[in-house]
Structures are given as C-alpha cells and as structure tokens.
Amino acid sequence: MIQTRTRQETLKPENLKQENLKVIARLLQERLHLELPQRLPVRIQCALHHGQLLVLAEHRPGVRAQVGETFEALTQAIAALIPDLAEDLKLYLRVAGHERPYAFEALRSTSGKPAAETTPDEDTSLHSPGEDPLADRSDESEDEESAIALAVSAFPPNPFDELALDPQDAEQIAVRPQQKRARKPAPPWLVPLSASIVTALVAGGSAFYALSRPCAIGRCELIDRAEQLSQGSAAELQAVEYKHQLLDIHEKLDKATTMLERIPSWSGASDRAATLIRSNRVQLDGITEVVAALDRGLATAESAKNPPHSVEIWQDVAAGWDEAIAQLEAVSPDSPVYPFAREKLQEYRQNRTAIDRRIDNERQAQAQLQSAQSAGQVIKARQGVAQTTGSWERIIASWDEAIAQLERIPDGTTAVRQARQLIAAYQTEATRARDRLYEEQLAQNAYDRAVLEVDRAEGFQQQNQWTLAVEAWTNASTYLEQIPLGTYPYAKAAKLGKTVKPALAEAREILDRAIARQDADAALKKTCSGSVEVCAYSVSDRVLRVQLQPDYLSEVRKTATTADRTGNPKVRADLTEHVQTLQNALETISDNTQIPLELYDPYGALLGRHTPR
C-alpha cells in the first residue's frame, strides 16, 4: 500500500470516480508545484482504466525535465493524497502537444516499488516534435508498449497545445535517465489511545463514587454544596429586582436547608450544618415578608386600574398601600433582602403620595381643559392670515403647546375623555399647518440642492469627469422639477431650468464620445494582445490609429514562408483566416465606436483605412 508523508489533505479510494478526477489532478498539481523547481511548471491529468489510476504530467517544450525527480515527487504527492489506494497506478511524462509520453513508470500499490520503468536513454534525451524516445527503443517490452498505448488513448493531445508549439522548441527537450528509488515507509500516524481512555474512565468513575458518599469519609461535599447555595442566594438577594427572583432564591434556600437536614447528628459536619440552617431560615423569613408585601402592593395597584375613580375608591387604594408599606418596614436590617425591601418601600411610598394627589388632580384637570380650549380659538384666528414660513412655524408651535397642555391632564380624571377629543382635533389642525410648512420647505430644499448640483456639474466639467458631470446636471434638473407651482422658490427654479437643460444635453454628448473612446481602448487592448504582441494603438475622437508590431508581422511571414516551402495548404489557409479575423475585429471596433480606423505597418506606412458603418 502506498505510504503517505503528510496528513494535510487525503482522499478515500472510493472517491476515485470519473467526476472527481479533475479535483484530484488539481490537488496533485498544486502539491507538485511546491516540490519541483519553479522553472518546470507541469500540468497534471488523471484518468481511470478498469479502476486503475493513470496520471500524466505534461510540461512545455524547451525545458529540462528531471524524470526521476519528477516521478519521485509525483509518487509522494499521490501517496499523500490517496493513502489507501488499492490498485496499481501508472505515471507518465509527456511534452505538451505530443501524443506519446517519453517516460513511464508503473507502481504496485501493495509495496510502492516500481513494477516497470521506461526512461529515455542518455543519448536520446533530445528529440524533435515528431520523435518519440520510447518509440525508438528496440528493447521496449510489450507491457511497456501497452502502457504507452493506454496513455495515448486516455490522454489525447490538446490541439491548442499543438498550435502553440514552435517546431524548434521540441529540440531543446533534455531529460536524464530515471534512477531507481527506494520507498521510505511513512511513520505511523495513529497513537494507541485505548489504555489512556480506560485509565480516564476508571479515574472518573472513582471520583464519582467518592462524591456520592459526601459525609461518610473525608470531606463533606454535601455541606459544601449547601453552603455554596446559601452564599450564592445571599449574593443574589443583594441584586434582586423582581418577585420571581425572590421565589427562585427562596426555592434554592429551601433546597439547601433540606440538604443540610440530611446530615446525621453523628457526622463531624453536623454543627456547621446547624449554623447554616439557622442562617437560611432568617433569609427565608425575610423573603416571605417581602413577597407578602409585593402581593399586597400588586393587589392594590390592580384596584387602582382603569381610572377615573371616586374619592372613596382612591381612599381604599391608599389603605392598601399603607398595609404593604407596613410589611416592608417590618423586614430586619440584618436580612440580605433588606436593600430590596427598602427600594420597594420607597416605591410604595411614592405610590401612596400619588394617591393623595389624585383628588387635587380631579380639581385641576377641569381648569387645564378650559385653558386649552381658549388657546385653540386664538390659534385658528392666526392661522387664517399666515403666509410666511416663520408664521407657519409659530402656528405649529402653538398647536403643539395646546396639545401638550391637554396631554398633561392626567389619566384617572373625569376631564380626560373631553381632553382626548380636543387633542384629536388639534392634531388635525397641526397636521395641516405642517403640510403647508413642509411644502414650502421641500420647495426651498429642492431649489438649494439644484443650485448645489449645478456647481458640482460645472466643477466636474472642468476636470473632464463627464460621467459625474452628467449625473450632477441630471440631479439638478430632477430637483427643479420637484418644486411645486405656487411655492415661493418656483419662479427662481423656472429661471434656473433654462440653463440646466441645454448644459445637460451638451454634457451627455461629450460623455458618449468619452465612452466610445473607452470602449475602443478596451477592445483594441484585447485584440492586440497575445503571446506575441499583435499591434500598438492610440485612440482619439477623430481616429483609431493601429500599428502592427514587427515581431507579429515577422511571425506571420515566417509561418507563410514555412507553409509555402512545405506545401502545407492548411497552414496557409489558417494564416489567411487569422489575418482576416484580425481585420474584421478592427473594423468591428471602428463600427461599434463610430470612430474611423487607420492601420499602419511597423514602419509607419499606411496600410488602409476604414470608415464606420
């Protein structure tokens, strides 16, 4: 079985499926790039043949591939990625664009040792594109030939790689004979854990057993837990805020007391338990008194709901608060619940004082209602003659003041119902006034924004930022259109609009030309780029000037000469089609941007012009 060197990223053998081969190839390629020299980038392909994994490593022509080093790195990468591979695997090295691999190695999965190796001889390490070192070996075995044929079938050459090949590049390939390699067994990954686990379980069980007998021998865990509950409850009482918290604390103290009462008198912890029981009962008594006061206060508050009430009912409510206050005053200062009781005592005394004010509120509410009615009559008179923004702001403030006066009439008085009716009417009047003020403010705000956008547009134009200029002119026009007829800024807005509209049209025209230049620049950059730079260019509103590059023209002529010399009509046809495609692309750019095109040779001579259609 193939041993792994790392545990960074592995795959299960069952993941060797056709749809996963690309992922496996990518992972192998990434790992291989980390271990091989940077001058030898490789491309990895994987295939399956009757469950057997085939791995092909391709490199560009013109580089020296260390066969032994490459196969060693590839084998280790596969071992790390698929540590449990059960089938044999075959490794191949091939020049990109070639059909047959020039080196091959078969590995047996059970031992990791080479089953068969095929490497080029030292004197055949340089080959032309049409040569195959394996094909020239007279002593190649039938198994090796079968493996090579399998690779040819599983990894057909990429036609794009063939087009990228230079016939002279393949002559630079040099490989060294593959050296026999001894597989280093990987160190074991797994550490036996059974003994450690058993030891931990036994220790845990012993500790649990000891805790289940707290007061028989040694330390009395039960009294420690009870003391923690008591101390925790006392601390919680210092920060208690609600009745349900008191009930929870009462339950904890009661539980702690029950635990303490289980400790027998013959135990060495019995005296300590008795002391804790007495302390807990003091706390429980204090909680009971406070809870009773809270219940009385709650009942009293419930009876005071849904006012107005008569004076007699309010007197009954006052008596209820008096009773709850007396219960809170009975809580001992030594009790941990005393701070909470004092806080509630202050709250209840405030409630008691509030009840005393209820009778006075009934008398005062009527006077407040009459005052608000008189104020409303005055405001309506002023509203009939208001015109300026300041006048409407003062009217709104007066309505708000009258409404606030009505809202100060306290709930629980007989004047509240009529006050609410007046509040609704006054709010309607205030809303109308706000709508008028809002309309005027909106108009002024739109005009101010329009002026600001005009300034921004002019600034952007000076900076030749026409996209932002068009946006600013458009915003200015939009703001002017939002100003309602009849408002104060309307006349000024109409005058400004006569300047904004023609400026917007002019800016849009300039922007369109700028966009056309940008589009032309992007399209020409894409067309002129390649492994060999095709052309250089310049863009203006008047013309697209394109000049063919010397290297590109030399490559075209070289290809044409080679095609003519070898009598290869297909190469000649492909070249003609390529040139025509370049011409069509340049003319299309000119048509799309509506900018005339001029094409020059590398020496500046004009080759042709194109007028946009």
Secondary structure, 3 states (H helix, E strand, C coil): CCCCCCCCCCCCHHHCCHHHHHHHHHHHHHHHHHHCCCCCCEEEEEEEECCEEEEEEEECCCCEEEHHHHHHHHHHHHHHHCCCCCCCEEEEEEECCCCCCCEEEEECCCCCCEEEEECCCHHHCCCCCCCCCCCCCCCCCHHHHHHHHHHHHHCCCCHHHHHHCCCCHHHHCEEECCCCCCCCCCCCCCCCCHHHHHHHHHHHHHHHHHHCCCCCCCCCHHHHHHHHHHHHHHHHHHCCCCHHHHHHHHHHHHHHHHHHHCCCCCCCCHHHHHHHHHHHHHHHHHHHHHHHHHHHHHHHHHHCCCCCCCHHHHHHHHHHHHHHHHHHHCCCCCCCCHHHHHHHHHHHHHHHHHHHHHHHHHHHHHHHHHHHHHHHHHHHHHHCCCCCHHHHHHHHHHHHHHHHHHHCCCCCCCCHHHHHHHHHHHHHHHHHHHHHHHHHHHHHHHHHHHHHHHHHHHHHHHCCCHHHHHHHHHHHHHHHHCCCCCCCCHHHHHHHHHHHHHHHHHHHHHHHHHHHHHHHHHHHHHHHCCCCCCEEEEECCCCEEEEECHHHHHHHHHHHHHHHHHCCHHHHHHHHHHHHHHHHHHHHHHHHHCCCEEEECCCCCEEEEECCC
